[in-house]
């Protein structure tokens, strides 16, 4: 037989450090992206041009260029100014990338809250900020969870691009072992299984959170 | 009712408002005395809801002055936020906060805006919920309530700010017919207690029974006003006659 699938079981555990690296990049770029996304979302709904235009420009540029190019710009391009290690380069590039998509998720969620909610809050005498924090955001964040979960899964898979700048995550690990043994398929399958486990668990956690927060909609 | 005083709770002077080319309010002058119940009627699109929304600045009026309890309200957030504490608003679509329980809805304003302590706010909220007949629903979320119940919670929420004036913007228009009565009953009770009320409604029975004064609006202006018996039984203006002829 051409393939030796027993390798998958035998060598499965040696991928754990690479999987940890994948998780670290993903988690860091998600946190980075959520914080950035929230700030940018407020820029996008702001009436002030000083906030609106930079936010819009950022989203246009990030969404309109490939993520791998963005990674190369941070790692290779910026090296003239600042030499970043591969790992922080990946987190900055992916965090900035995710931030653009997450900003649009937040913006959509905030916009989807009925205008009557803001009016009711303001008519009690709340300031714009109070109404946003107490009334609009709690509802919007809940609505943002399903698309956010989707974005987190995309972020997990996109972290594999960090292999291109030699971060020892799952994909690079499988490539290296594959090329030294010519058993590409077996090692790629191992990497695939790890990705599948991570994304499935992530999907499950998001779904559970969604259900827990749905308590006020239940009839 | 008879507890009316000469103190002007709401005064609108020379209010104009347009959406682009369309004039929705033309030179509106109106005053409401303390304890007075004023009902605004008129065909849809006549500007009655917009007038109500201008009074608490949910719509910005292009020109004119609004006084609440004798104070001119300036177009500044600090002024407007302060004024809104004294002006309760009840909306056609309730606009309860769906992520909060009934009790949380009612205490939100007092705690966040008036910085009332929570214990005190809860005691007051429970009294108000009792008054609107919903004490037993305090831990439910709005999604579990009927339309009539939601609107009664919305009234309690507005009252929790201890406003000097209550504005009702078609409070029963989104309700199933059999639920209208329970909301009107609460409003009647409020009127009896001497609350100053400005009500936009299509409930002519309520207007006739509860209002001290009825205002008929058409085409962005106040066309006719007077005590209910005069306006309903002996309307002077032909547009009032035509409108009442259609609905009564």
Interface residues (C-beta under 8 A of the other chain):
Chain A: X114 X116 X117 X119 X120 X121 X122 X123 X124 X125 X126 X127 X128 X130 X134 X135 X138 X139 X142 X215 X216 X217 X218 X219
Chain B: X56 X58 X77 X81 X82 X84 X85 X87 X88 X89 X91 X93 X95 X96 X97 X98 X99 X100 X108 X109 X112 X113 X114 X141 X142 X143 X144 X154 X157 X158 X161
